Amino acid sequence: MSRRNLLTRLAALPLLAVAGSAAATAPKIALKIMMKSAWGSDDPTKAAFPFLHGHALAEAGHTVQIFLLGEAVS
């Protein structure tokens, strides 16, 4: 009897996967993101991070603002 219950549950898994994929296609909400950075010319790799991440987020449809302070301004 427990084997039959197990097989019934396993047979229902593909149906749950189809229902889950329909929920995954729901419209996505555009976020408003603000990033701050204080990294400057002493470490160009770290200074580039907010710009690289901001670009990727903007391409995904989000609104991005970058707030620079300290060494990052120059």
MMTF fields as JSON, N, C-alpha, C and O atoms, coordinates in Angstrom:
{
  "mmtfVersion": "1.0.0",
  "mmtfProducer": "UNKNOWN",
  "numBonds": 295,
  "numAtoms": 296,
  "numGroups": 74,
  "numChains": 1,
  "numModels": 1,
  "chainsPerModel": [1],
  "groupsPerChain": [74],
  "chainIdList": ["A"],
  "bondAtomList": [4, 2, 8, 6, 12, 10, 16, 14, 20, 18, 24, 22, 28, 26, 32, 30, 36, 34, 40, 38, 44, 42, 48, 46, 52, 50, 56, 54, 60, 58, 64, 62, 68, 66, 72, 70, 76, 74, 80, 78, 84, 82, 88, 86, 92, 90, 96, 94, 100, 98, 104, 102, 108, 106, 112, 110, 116, 114, 120, 118, 124, 122, 128, 126, 132, 130, 136, 134, 140, 138, 144, 142, 148, 146, 152, 150, 156, 154, 160, 158, 164, 162, 168, 166, 172, 170, 176, 174, 180, 178, 184, 182, 188, 186, 192, 190, 196, 194, 200, 198, 204, 202, 208, 206, 212, 210, 216, 214, 220, 218, 224, 222, 228, 226, 232, 230, 236, 234, 240, 238, 244, 242, 248, 246, 252, 250, 256, 254, 260, 258, 264, 262, 268, 266, 272, 270, 276, 274, 280, 278, 284, 282, 288, 286, 292, 290],
  "bondOrderList": [1, 1, 1, 1, 1, 1, 1, 1, 1, 1, 1, 1, 1, 1, 1, 1, 1, 1, 1, 1, 1, 1, 1, 1, 1, 1, 1, 1, 1, 1, 1, 1, 1, 1, 1, 1, 1, 1, 1, 1, 1, 1, 1, 1, 1, 1, 1, 1, 1, 1, 1, 1, 1, 1, 1, 1, 1, 1, 1, 1, 1, 1, 1, 1, 1, 1, 1, 1, 1, 1, 1, 1, 1],
  "groupList": [{"groupName": "MET", "atomNameList": ["N", "CA", "C", "O"], "elementList": ["N", "C", "C", "O"], "formalChargeList": [0, 0, 0, 0], "bondAtomList": [1, 0, 2, 1, 3, 2], "bondOrderList": [1, 1, 2], "singleLetterCode": "M", "chemCompType": "L-PEPTIDE LINKING"}, {"groupName": "SER", "atomNameList": ["N", "CA", "C", "O"], "elementList": ["N", "C", "C", "O"], "formalChargeList": [0, 0, 0, 0], "bondAtomList": [1, 0, 2, 1, 3, 2], "bondOrderList": [1, 1, 2], "singleLetterCode": "S", "chemCompType": "L-PEPTIDE LINKING"}, {"groupName": "ARG", "atomNameList": ["N", "CA", "C", "O"], "elementList": ["N", "C", "C", "O"], "formalChargeList": [0, 0, 0, 0], "bondAtomList": [1, 0, 2, 1, 3, 2], "bondOrderList": [1, 1, 2], "singleLetterCode": "R", "chemCompType": "L-PEPTIDE LINKING"}, {"groupName": "ASN", "atomNameList": ["N", "CA", "C", "O"], "elementList": ["N", "C", "C", "O"], "formalChargeList": [0, 0, 0, 0], "bondAtomList": [1, 0, 2, 1, 3, 2], "bondOrderList": [1, 1, 2], "singleLetterCode": "N", "chemCompType": "L-PEPTIDE LINKING"}, {"groupName": "LEU", "atomNameList": ["N", "CA", "C", "O"], "elementList": ["N", "C", "C", "O"], "formalChargeList": [0, 0, 0, 0], "bondAtomList": [1, 0, 2, 1, 3, 2], "bondOrderList": [1, 1, 2], "singleLetterCode": "L", "chemCompType": "L-PEPTIDE LINKING"}, {"groupName": "THR", "atomNameList": ["N", "CA", "C", "O"], "elementList": ["N", "C", "C", "O"], "formalChargeList": [0, 0, 0, 0], "bondAtomList": [1, 0, 2, 1, 3, 2], "bondOrderList": [1, 1, 2], "singleLetterCode": "T", "chemCompType": "L-PEPTIDE LINKING"}, {"groupName": "ALA", "atomNameList": ["N", "CA", "C", "O"], "elementList": ["N", "C", "C", "O"], "formalChargeList": [0, 0, 0, 0], "bondAtomList": [1, 0, 2, 1, 3, 2], "bondOrderList": [1, 1, 2], "singleLetterCode": "A", "chemCompType": "L-PEPTIDE LINKING"}, {"groupName": "PRO", "atomNameList": ["N", "CA", "C", "O"], "elementList": ["N", "C", "C", "O"], "formalChargeList": [0, 0, 0, 0], "bondAtomList": [1, 0, 2, 1, 3, 2], "bondOrderList": [1, 1, 2], "singleLetterCode": "P", "chemCompType": "L-PEPTIDE LINKING"}, {"groupName": "VAL", "atomNameList": ["N", "CA", "C", "O"], "elementList": ["N", "C", "C", "O"], "formalChargeList": [0, 0, 0, 0], "bondAtomList": [1, 0, 2, 1, 3, 2], "bondOrderList": [1, 1, 2], "singleLetterCode": "V", "chemCompType": "L-PEPTIDE LINKING"}, {"groupName": "GLY", "atomNameList": ["N", "CA", "C", "O"], "elementList": ["N", "C", "C", "O"], "formalChargeList": [0, 0, 0, 0], "bondAtomList": [1, 0, 2, 1, 3, 2], "bondOrderList": [1, 1, 2], "singleLetterCode": "G", "chemCompType": "PEPTIDE LINKING"}, {"groupName": "LYS", "atomNameList": ["N", "CA", "C", "O"], "elementList": ["N", "C", "C", "O"], "formalChargeList": [0, 0, 0, 0], "bondAtomList": [1, 0, 2, 1, 3, 2], "bondOrderList": [1, 1, 2], "singleLetterCode": "K", "chemCompType": "L-PEPTIDE LINKING"}, {"groupName": "ILE", "atomNameList": ["N", "CA", "C", "O"], "elementList": ["N", "C", "C", "O"], "formalChargeList": [0, 0, 0, 0], "bondAtomList": [1, 0, 2, 1, 3, 2], "bondOrderList": [1, 1, 2], "singleLetterCode": "I", "chemCompType": "L-PEPTIDE LINKING"}, {"groupName": "TRP", "atomNameList": ["N", "CA", "C", "O"], "elementList": ["N", "C", "C", "O"], "formalChargeList": [0, 0, 0, 0], "bondAtomList": [1, 0, 2, 1, 3, 2], "bondOrderList": [1, 1, 2], "singleLetterCode": "W", "chemCompType": "L-PEPTIDE LINKING"}, {"groupName": "ASP", "atomNameList": ["N", "CA", "C", "O"], "elementList": ["N", "C", "C", "O"], "formalChargeList": [0, 0, 0, 0], "bondAtomList": [1, 0, 2, 1, 3, 2], "bondOrderList": [1, 1, 2], "singleLetterCode": "D", "chemCompType": "L-PEPTIDE LINKING"}, {"groupName": "PHE", "atomNameList": ["N", "CA", "C", "O"], "elementList": ["N", "C", "C", "O"], "formalChargeList": [0, 0, 0, 0], "bondAtomList": [1, 0, 2, 1, 3, 2], "bondOrderList": [1, 1, 2], "singleLetterCode": "F", "chemCompType": "L-PEPTIDE LINKING"}, {"groupName": "HIS", "atomNameList": ["N", "CA", "C", "O"], "elementList": ["N", "C", "C", "O"], "formalChargeList": [0, 0, 0, 0], "bondAtomList": [1, 0, 2, 1, 3, 2], "bondOrderList": [1, 1, 2], "singleLetterCode": "H", "chemCompType": "L-PEPTIDE LINKING"}, {"groupName": "GLU", "atomNameList": ["N", "CA", "C", "O"], "elementList": ["N", "C", "C", "O"], "formalChargeList": [0, 0, 0, 0], "bondAtomList": [1, 0, 2, 1, 3, 2], "bondOrderList": [1, 1, 2], "singleLetterCode": "E", "chemCompType": "L-PEPTIDE LINKING"}, {"groupName": "GLN", "atomNameList": ["N", "CA", "C", "O"], "elementList": ["N", "C", "C", "O"], "formalChargeList": [0, 0, 0, 0], "bondAtomList": [1, 0, 2, 1, 3, 2], "bondOrderList": [1, 1, 2], "singleLetterCode": "Q", "chemCompType": "L-PEPTIDE LINKING"}],
  "groupTypeList": [0, 1, 2, 2, 3, 4, 4, 5, 2, 4, 6, 6, 4, 7, 4, 4, 6, 8, 6, 9, 1, 6, 6, 6, 5, 6, 7, 10, 11, 6, 4, 10, 11, 0, 0, 10, 1, 6, 12, 9, 1, 13, 13, 7, 5, 10, 6, 6, 14, 7, 14, 4, 15, 9, 15, 6, 4, 6, 16, 6, 9, 15, 5, 8, 17, 11, 14, 4, 4, 9, 16, 6, 8, 1],
  "groupIdList": [1, 2, 3, 4, 5, 6, 7, 8, 9, 10, 11, 12, 13, 14, 15, 16, 17, 18, 19, 20, 21, 22, 23, 24, 25, 26, 27, 28, 29, 30, 31, 32, 33, 34, 35, 36, 37, 38, 39, 40, 41, 42, 43, 44, 45, 46, 47, 48, 49, 50, 51, 52, 53, 54, 55, 56, 57, 58, 59, 60, 61, 62, 63, 64, 65, 66, 67, 68, 69, 70, 71, 72, 73, 74],
  "secStructList": [7, 2, 2, 2, 2, 2, 2, 2, 2, 2, 2, 2, 2, 2, 2, 2, 2, 2, 2, 2, 2, 2, 2, 2, 6, 1, 7, 7, 7, 7, 7, 3, 3, 3, 3, 3, 3, 7, 7, 7, 6, 6, 7, 2, 2, 2, 2, 2, 2, 2, 2, 2, 2, 2, 2, 2, 2, 2, 2, 6, 6, 7, 3, 3, 3, 3, 3, 3, 7, 4, 4, 4, 4, 7],
  "xCoordList": [0.814, 0.0, 0.861, 0.552, 1.932, 2.787, 3.503, 3.794, 3.792, 4.416, 3.477, 3.923, 2.198, 1.215, 1.118, 1.034, 1.129, 1.096, 2.333, 2.235, 3.48, 4.714, 4.653, 5.011, 4.198, 4.115, 3.098, 3.306, 2.008, 1.012, 1.609, 1.385, 2.354, 2.996, 4.044, 4.148, 4.821, 5.838, 5.203, 5.748, 4.063, 3.387, 2.865, 2.736, 2.56, 2.025, 3.127, 2.806, 4.391, 5.483, 5.575, 5.755, 5.46, 5.522, 4.398, 4.594, 3.24, 2.139, 2.461, 2.115, 3.116, 3.509, 4.581, 4.606, 5.462, 6.508, 5.914, 6.385, 4.874, 4.219, 3.519, 3.57, 2.869, 2.198, 3.217, 2.937, 4.382, 5.426, 6.028, 6.391, 6.142, 6.711, 5.745, 6.188, 4.444, 3.479, 3.607, 3.454, 3.884, 4.063, 5.38, 5.496, 6.362, 7.658, 7.583, 8.458, 6.565, 6.433, 5.628, 5.252, 5.364, 4.632, 5.463, 6.692, 4.814, 5.573, 6.487, 6.113, 7.676, 8.655, 8.534, 8.23, 8.774, 8.672, 10.029, 11.052, 10.031, 11.275, 11.612, 10.765, 12.835, 13.287, 13.998, 14.526, 14.01, 14.803, 15.978, 15.797, 17.169, 18.353, 19.324, 19.599, 19.835, 20.871, 22.095, 22.005, 23.241, 24.489, 25.432, 25.434, 26.231, 27.227, 28.602, 28.784, 29.554, 30.927, 31.874, 31.683, 32.898, 33.931, 35.301, 36.323, 35.325, 36.595, 37.069, 36.29, 38.337, 38.875, 39.947, 39.976, 40.816, 41.829, 42.906, 43.674, 42.972, 43.973, 43.66, 44.567, 42.4, 42.022, 40.981, 39.783, 41.416, 40.485, 39.496, 38.379, 39.896, 38.983, 37.779, 36.639, 38.029, 36.91, 36.125, 34.917, 36.79, 36.11, 35.137, 34.153, 35.393, 34.548, 33.306, 32.352, 33.288, 32.177, 30.803, 29.902, 30.592, 29.238, 28.788, 27.6, 29.733, 29.37, 29.028, 28.088, 29.791, 29.512, 28.186, 27.375, 27.973, 26.718, 25.534, 24.462, 25.739, 24.676, 24.273, 23.089, 25.256, 24.97, 24.156, 23.183, 24.559, 23.839, 22.404, 21.471, 22.233, 20.894, 20.035, 18.838, 20.629, 19.873, 19.441, 18.334, 20.297, 19.916, 18.784, 18.014, 18.679, 17.607, 16.302, 15.278, 16.326, 15.095, 14.895, 13.811, 15.898, 15.785, 16.312, 17.118, 15.85, 16.351, 17.509, 17.365, 18.664, 19.875, 20.436, 20.517, 20.822, 21.552, 22.822, 22.812, 23.911, 25.185, 25.603, 25.704, 25.844, 26.23, 27.712, 28.126, 28.502, 29.953, 30.341, 29.816, 31.265, 31.749, 33.228, 33.765, 33.873, 35.3, 36.157, 36.024, 37.048, 37.992, 37.293, 37.852, 36.102, 35.408, 35.023, 34.849, 34.887, 34.486, 35.588, 35.318, 36.82, 37.933, 38.327, 39.245],
  "yCoordList": [-1.195, 0.0, 1.263, 2.227, 1.258, 2.443, 2.64, 3.774, 1.549, 1.67, 2.364, 3.177, 2.057, 2.688, 4.186, 5.002, 4.544, 5.959, 6.693, 7.817, 6.055, 6.657, 6.873, 7.942, 5.855, 5.98, 7.042, 7.742, 7.17, 8.201, 9.593, 10.498, 9.751, 11.046, 11.375, 12.521, 10.378, 10.6, 10.939, 11.741, 10.337, 10.617, 12.051, 12.625, 12.645, 14.002, 15.057, 16.225, 14.714, 15.691, 16.473, 17.69, 15.838, 16.642, 17.672, 18.748, 17.367, 18.328, 19.52, 20.652, 19.279, 20.378, 21.242, 22.455, 20.633, 21.393, 22.333, 23.459, 21.875, 22.725, 23.885, 25.014, 23.628, 24.691, 25.685, 26.884, 25.22, 26.105, 26.969, 28.116, 26.443, 27.242, 28.336, 29.385, 28.128, 29.176, 30.332, 31.495, 30.01, 31.061, 31.808, 32.977, 31.15, 31.785, 32.824, 33.685, 32.765, 33.718, 34.951, 35.748, 35.114, 36.29, 37.537, 37.463, 38.679, 39.898, 40.28, 40.176, 40.716, 41.08, 42.562, 43.377, 42.891, 44.269, 44.947, 44.411, 46.112, 46.878, 47.516, 48.156, 47.337, 47.865, 49.197, 49.489, 49.997, 51.218, 50.933, 50.708, 50.946, 50.533, 51.705, 52.378, 51.938, 52.957, 52.279, 51.596, 52.475, 51.902, 53.036, 54.092, 52.804, 53.811, 53.184, 51.983, 54.028, 53.555, 54.64, 55.823, 54.218, 55.132, 54.684, 55.253, 53.661, 53.185, 54.116, 54.529, 54.442, 55.402, 54.816, 53.612, 55.676, 55.285, 54.375, 53.772, 54.267, 53.38, 51.907, 51.075, 51.577, 50.201, 50.246, 50.231, 50.301, 50.453, 49.303, 49.501, 48.099, 46.96, 47.167, 46.998, 47.536, 47.776, 49.018, 49.082, 50.004, 51.225, 50.955, 51.678, 49.933, 49.626, 48.82, 48.786, 48.171, 47.296, 47.958, 47.386, 49.129, 49.698, 50.003, 49.912, 50.364, 50.669, 49.396, 49.38, 48.339, 47.074, 46.48, 46.036, 46.475, 45.944, 46.824, 46.322, 48.123, 49.041, 48.854, 48.907, 48.634, 48.408, 47.125, 47.109, 46.059, 44.788, 44.921, 44.39, 45.631, 45.82, 46.695, 46.447, 47.707, 48.57, 47.796, 48.0, 46.91, 46.09, 45.131, 44.734, 44.753, 43.862, 44.618, 44.011, 45.945, 46.726, 47.478, 48.015, 47.535, 48.234, 49.667, 49.963, 50.541, 51.909, 51.945, 51.533, 52.439, 52.393, 53.804, 54.576, 54.123, 55.347, 54.955, 54.059, 55.627, 55.357, 56.619, 57.7, 56.458, 57.564, 57.408, 56.441, 58.365, 58.309, 59.268, 60.377, 58.825, 59.684, 59.44, 58.398, 60.409, 60.289, 60.194, 60.992, 59.198, 58.989, 58.629, 58.853, 58.086, 57.662, 58.835, 58.672, 60.012, 61.198, 61.58, 61.986, 61.442, 61.789, 60.55, 60.577],
  "zCoordList": [0.0, 0.0, 0.0, -0.701, 0.779, 0.823, -0.507, -0.888, -1.221, -2.528, -3.51, -4.32, -3.448, -4.331, -4.023, -4.941, -2.752, -2.386, -2.908, -3.401, -2.797, -3.283, -4.796, -5.29, -5.525, -6.977, -7.389, -8.38, -6.646, -6.951, -6.748, -7.552, -5.689, -5.429, -6.48, -6.919, -6.886, -7.912, -9.258, -10.016, -9.558, -10.826, -10.865, -11.946, -9.702, -9.653, -9.754, -9.977, -9.603, -9.638, -10.95, -10.899, -12.124, -13.354, -13.437, -14.001, -12.892, -12.895, -12.011, -12.348, -10.89, -10.009, -10.658, -10.453, -11.437, -12.104, -13.148, -13.309, -13.864, -14.859, -14.162, -14.649, -13.037, -12.293, -11.75, -11.708, -11.338, -10.829, -11.918, -11.662, -13.132, -14.219, -14.647, -15.114, -14.504, -14.825, -13.832, -14.204, -12.583, -11.576, -11.802, -11.435, -12.397, -12.631, -13.746, -13.835, -14.595, -15.687, -15.285, -16.144, -14.009, -13.527, -13.817, -13.836, -14.042, -14.337, -13.178, -12.01, -13.521, -12.498, -12.18, -13.051, -10.931, -10.466, -10.623, -10.196, -11.229, -11.369, -10.024, -9.4, -9.592, -8.309, -8.486, -9.559, -7.439, -7.395, -6.467, -5.27, -7.023, -6.275, -6.184, -7.178, -4.983, -4.789, -4.191, -3.17, -4.84, -4.35, -3.983, -4.617, -2.954, -2.579, -2.672, -2.469, -2.985, -3.085, -2.606, -2.89, -1.875, -1.425, -1.931, -1.547, -2.794, -3.32, -4.412, -5.272, -4.377, -5.342, -6.236, -6.492, -6.703, -7.679, -7.093, -7.842, -5.77, -5.172, -5.461, -5.447, -5.72, -6.062, -7.182, -6.903, -8.442, -9.558, -9.698, -10.176, -9.286, -9.387, -8.493, -8.927, -7.235, -6.315, -6.711, -6.481, -7.302, -7.718, -8.859, -9.012, -9.657, -10.806, -10.434, -11.211, -9.271, -8.901, -8.964, -9.577, -8.367, -8.43, -9.851, -10.161, -10.717, -12.098, -12.875, -13.669, -12.642, -13.316, -12.848, -13.66, -11.527, -11.001, -11.397, -11.733, -11.354, -11.757, -13.201, -13.533, -14.065, -15.48, -15.674, -16.429, -14.993, -15.11, -14.591, -15.193, -13.471, -12.923, -13.832, -13.979, -14.435, -15.349, -16.586, -17.084, -17.091, -18.233, -17.882, -18.757, -16.602, -16.156, -15.951, -15.633, -16.129, -16.048, -14.749, -14.518, -13.898, -12.625, -12.757, -13.639, -11.878, -11.818, -10.836, -9.685, -11.289, -10.462, -10.289, -11.244, -9.05, -8.74, -8.007, -7.162, -8.332, -7.669, -6.924, -7.505, -5.625, -4.75, -4.441, -3.802, -4.897, -4.687, -3.559, -3.463, -2.712, -1.633, -1.416, -1.793, -0.808, -0.485, -1.727, -2.655, -1.734, -2.834, -4.141, -5.215, -4.075, -5.294, -6.172, -7.38, -5.586, -6.355, -7.344, -8.474, -6.896, -7.798, -8.52, -9.34]
}
